[in-house]
Amino acid sequence: MNYNEALSYIHSISWKGSVPGLSRTRELLAKIGNPEKSLKFVHIAGTNGKGSTAAMLSSILEQGGLTVGLYTSPFINRFNERIQVNHVCIGDEELAELTEFIRPYADSMDDSPTEFELITVLAMEYFRRKACDIVVLEVGMGGELDSTNVIDTPEVAVITAMGYDHTQVLGNTMTEIASAKAGIIKSGGQVVAYGQNPEAQAVFERVCRERGASLHYPDYASLTPGDFNLDGQSFSYGRLKDLWIPLAGVYQLNNAAVVITAADVLRQEGWPVTDDTIRAGLKATTWPARFEVLHRDPVFIVDGGHNPHGIRATAESLRRIFPGKRFIFVTGVMADKDVEHILGLIVPMADHFYTVTPNNPRAMEAGELARRIRAMGAQATPCGSVADGVEAAMKDAGRDGVCCALGSLYMSGEVRDCFLKQ
């Protein structure tokens, strides 16, 4: 099996979509010898900020000299990004070999695994073979019934910012959504939660009491912003002064506070985390498509915000860096998202929209999205491809304008490709 054959098998139409439950993942892991039992984990759930939090934490742990696995989704440009060790993606040949190893076991199951379950098992085996000291493991969706939740008590469970997303699966109320996320809280474990959402906090506090887990919140009162520009931002947090993260979104400071809180929990548990590794790890963090600047003159930013909570944070970042400016947006959305709410947050800031159809079967067609935007009183032009949308936006902006592509992580890779190929 070569790389393309492996991807074809993983993406095969014979696989189901998202089917909650842990039984298939557990069965497949057992068939290959339960690689997850030999690994230690940081488990990350939440609505927004999971990927950025995972990137910062894995970077800090790497600075301590550890071999660190990183499992995230979705990928931006290449599938291999989902499975990394010390920020090096799994190789094409390694992915093909692992898929060939796991395929007979998956094919032998009466209740075959979903695509995400297969990838999760593949990642666990890869991290075992790479002898990872610790794995930073991002939940795919929810928490309790997500296939990553087959692990035993992690070194720390982290729950990032809460908002409304995947409501058709997780529930329509914050209590229901928080209950799904709280599923990663294990008996006697350490938990760090973003906080700032009383309804969700009540759920986390109750579950921690029931399971004898220790709950920690960041001390946002000790978080002091510093310099802020398109290259990143400085800040101080408690005892740590003049820190720097090369992530420009204003929302990243709160994520960093969560990360430092989790790093301190890991330090207390004996992991090689120091103030110096925190400082160096934050500074070395890279995470694509999160308020990432792809071009200047005109400025072109891509952000993976794809739900109201994420879009609101992106809008705040744009207003802070470019006060009084109006923006040209390249946007594409999934049809099952809260499209009107999302648009309502950015239409007042927009000079023009160029709509695109992301490469996903759930995507809203560009013409329909443009129609909805015009109905809200803004100008919108549908484009035949993401590349066409980027080209039109850049031309419209001239040298002094600001373009922002947002609405779906699934189109972020295509947007990045337009600039990386230049």
Secondary structure as GFF3:
##gff-version 3
##sequence-region A 1 422
A	DSSP	alpha_helix	3	10	.	.	.	ID=ss1
A	DSSP	alpha_helix	23	31	.	.	.	ID=ss2
A	DSSP	three_ten_helix	35	38	.	.	.	ID=ss3
A	DSSP	beta_strand	41	45	.	.	.	ID=ss4
A	DSSP	alpha_helix	50	63	.	.	.	ID=ss5
A	DSSP	beta_strand	68	71	.	.	.	ID=ss6
A	DSSP	three_ten_helix	79	82	.	.	.	ID=ss7
A	DSSP	beta_strand	83	85	.	.	.	ID=ss8
A	DSSP	beta_strand	88	89	.	.	.	ID=ss9
A	DSSP	alpha_helix	92	107	.	.	.	ID=ss10
A	DSSP	alpha_helix	115	129	.	.	.	ID=ss11
A	DSSP	beta_strand	134	138	.	.	.	ID=ss12
A	DSSP	three_ten_helix	147	150	.	.	.	ID=ss13
A	DSSP	beta_strand	156	159	.	.	.	ID=ss14
A	DSSP	alpha_helix	167	170	.	.	.	ID=ss15
A	DSSP	alpha_helix	174	181	.	.	.	ID=ss16
A	DSSP	three_ten_helix	182	184	.	.	.	ID=ss17
A	DSSP	beta_strand	190	193	.	.	.	ID=ss18
A	DSSP	alpha_helix	198	211	.	.	.	ID=ss19
A	DSSP	beta_strand	214	216	.	.	.	ID=ss20
A	DSSP	three_ten_helix	220	222	.	.	.	ID=ss21
A	DSSP	beta_strand	223	229	.	.	.	ID=ss22
A	DSSP	beta_strand	232	237	.	.	.	ID=ss23
A	DSSP	beta_strand	240	245	.	.	.	ID=ss24
A	DSSP	alpha_helix	252	268	.	.	.	ID=ss25
A	DSSP	alpha_helix	275	283	.	.	.	ID=ss26
A	DSSP	beta_strand	292	295	.	.	.	ID=ss27
A	DSSP	beta_strand	299	302	.	.	.	ID=ss28
A	DSSP	alpha_helix	308	321	.	.	.	ID=ss29
A	DSSP	beta_strand	327	331	.	.	.	ID=ss30
A	DSSP	alpha_helix	339	346	.	.	.	ID=ss31
A	DSSP	three_ten_helix	347	349	.	.	.	ID=ss32
A	DSSP	beta_strand	350	355	.	.	.	ID=ss33
A	DSSP	alpha_helix	366	375	.	.	.	ID=ss34
A	DSSP	beta_strand	380	382	.	.	.	ID=ss35
A	DSSP	alpha_helix	386	397	.	.	.	ID=ss36
A	DSSP	beta_strand	402	406	.	.	.	ID=ss37
A	DSSP	alpha_helix	409	420	.	.	.	ID=ss38
###
